[in-house]
Amino acid sequence: MLEVQRDRLTGVRIGVVLTGSHCTIPDVLPQIKILKEQGAEIFPIFSYTVDQIDNRFYNVDDLKEKIKEISEKPIINTIVGAEPIGPGQLLDIVVVIPATGNTIAKLANGIVDTPALMAVKAHLRNQRPVVIGISTNDALSINGKNIGLLLNMKNIYFVPFRQDSPLTKANSVIAVMDYVTDTIVCALQGKQIQPVLLGPA
């Protein structure tokens, strides 16, 4: 990771998009706090799944309260609410953490049917960076081609990732969330942090 510095993101407007890899959300919350501590202005954006479905990892209402407490901003949770991100040039960077296989597949194929996808599409029209923090069980199988497309797409950057359980889930890949801030700093400079592929934990 890059050398830790304070206030590296002062004044940076970050759209933080949460999609439905529910088991990863608890690991994402501390990273959002770090972004805020680094001086960023946080604009939370929820996919429909995150916005509406309670699960064994969190209660939706509790999650919303935590996000609002960190960001001090209302949550964008509709396509209509996310669309102005583009014409209004509201954000400097969008970070999708976690990014599910479903979201990645739709993004790679130009499908926009959730607030999360609309936020990314709207932001990309301004030629500004989008960071993907992948979390999916099919990264090294059916979704591999979509990840490859995004790796080669202008203004798309990836949080470094690794297989999270090679022996029990051979196709599963997850972003290493400790690299989120460093990836954002690099992406704002038009650079992909390296290495992208990490070895075993």
Secondary structure, 3 states (H helix, E strand, C coil): CCCCCCCCCCCCEEEEEECCCHHHHHHHHHHHHHHHHCCCEEEEEECHHHHHCCECCECHHHHHHHHHHHHCCCCECCHHHHHHHCCCCCCCEEEEEEECHHHHHHHHCCCCCCHHHHHHHHHHCCCCCEEEEEEECCCCCCCHHHHHHHHCCCCEEECCEEECCCCCCCCCEEECHHHHHHHHHHHHCCCCCCCCECCCC
